[in-house]
Amino acid sequence: MAGKKLEAFRERFTRRKQLWTGIGLFAIAMAVPFFSPGTTTGWLIGPATIFFLSAFIPDTEGRR
């Protein structure tokens, strides 16, 4: 059952959505400390980088 849910998630979470999710997380990581100087959002940089860069991985599924 978990495999079906994972496949459904992968179909919905396209490369374009990964790109915009990464950009959004970067924006949040930069905007929150501006409005609340005591807040650190360094933990958002890792997931933002992963989402952003994973949007540029070439799709090799159709080439095999």
N, C-alpha and C positions, 0 to 999 in steps of 0.2 A: 504494500500500500504506500509506503514511503517513496518508492521509486516512481509511482504514478504522480505523486504530488510534486516531486522534484522535477520531473519532465514537464509538467504543466507550468511550473514556475519558470523554467528555462525558456519555454515557448513565449511566455508573456514578457519576460525581462530581456528585451532585445538589446542589441548593441547601442542603439540610439538612446534607449532608456538608461543604460549603464553610463554612457557619456554624460547625460544630463544629471544623473544622480551624483556622479563624481564632482561635477561643476557645482552643484547645489551644496554638497558637503564642504567643498572648499570655501564657498561663499559664507556659509554658516560659521565655519572655523575662523574666518576673518572678521565677520560682522559682530559676533557675540562679544568678544573682548572690547570692541569699540564702544558698545553700549553699556557693558558691565565690566569695567577694568579689572576687577578681582577674579574674574572667571577665566579659567584656562580651558581651551578646547583642542589641545595638542593631540588628544586621543582620536580626534576626527580626521587628522591628516592621513593616517595609515589607511583606513577604509576608503577615504576619498581618492587616494592615489591608486588603490587596487581597482576601484570601479572605473576611474578615468582611463587608466592604462589598459584595462581588459577590453575596453571598447575598440582598441586598435589591433587586437590580436587577429591575424587573418583566419578566415573560416576555411578549414581544409576538408570539411565533411563532403563537399561535392566533388572534390578533385580525386578522390581515391577510386 
